[in-house]
Amino acid sequence: MNRYLETFFNSFTGYANYFYHEITYPSWHNYFYWLIGISLFFFTLEWFFSWRKNQPKIRQDFWMDGFYMFFNFFLFSLIGYHAVSSVFVQAFNDLLASMGMDNIVAIEIGSWPVWSQLLTLFILRDFIHWNVHRLLHRIPFLWEFHKVHHSVKQMGFAAHLRFHWMENVVYRTLEYIPLGMIGFGIQDFFLVHIVALSIGHFNHSNINVPLGPLKYVFNNPQMHTWHHALDWPNHYPYGVNFGISLSLWDFLFRTAHLTKDPKGIDLGIKGEEKFPKSFFEQSVYGFERTRKIKK
């Protein structure tokens, strides 16, 4: 137990020091300022080259979504998630050791060129996230949390950042073992995160960039707007276009839908008039809603 407490406190103080360093020491390898820079880039594109001309420049709930950005990417880990997850990782490794296993690496790709390791991580991670995203729609308990993201009524890059903190838990938990089974030879996947972040901003942004044949590979605002539609096609009761960075999976597994220009379609969720509007109410919504359903 003392070992786990030590892991918790070391991880907590370690992340606090990391967060302080991120803010006070800008650099090309600084995720905090990359997040701000990429956000400002897409905000500028939306301001001058907006797709929906009748949508306000400062869209509905823009500032709350900005707070979501800092909370989900930094503050949530700062207030304890990073420390708690470190304890679980330690406990999992101890469980493996008790079974005579040093690790869960099944495929060793450390000898591959760095570019191929990064590409493999990007594709595998995105496929895992595509499957997790589908689970968020199909499992009622998880859908209650995912509703926070779908409560967006006006699309813009900052909508990418509005999601319930439980999604962090679900994604990180379900991706841990699959990614852990590959023995990546590099420790820093900074570039993969930056690329995924940029594509996520792009998917939600209020711009129109014709991709041509590349739309069958990369996600884009037109495809993802259909994902946020208030009404999905009848033969897709759980939703469409689940791709995170890549649209490839939706075309391969027949969950893609792009029949017309989605520019003017209604967005949001059923019963949105009763959905909480504040950050705090949304952050506890999934638990409150689940309790009511059980009753």
URGIBEL-V908150 format. One line per field, one symbol per residue. phi: phi as a letter, one per 30 degrees, with the letter a starting at -180 (. if undefined). Layout:
phi: ???
This chain:
phi: .edddddddddddddddddddedcbdadccdedddddddddddddddcbddcdddedcdeiedddddeedddcbdddddkddddddddddddddddddcicdacdcbccddddedddddddeddddddddddeddddcceeddeddeeddddcbdaeddecdaddddeddddddcddedddcdddcccceddddddddddddecdcbbbeciddddccdaeddddddcddbdeedbdcjbhdecccdeddddcicdbacaddecddckbdiddcdeccdddddceeddddddddd
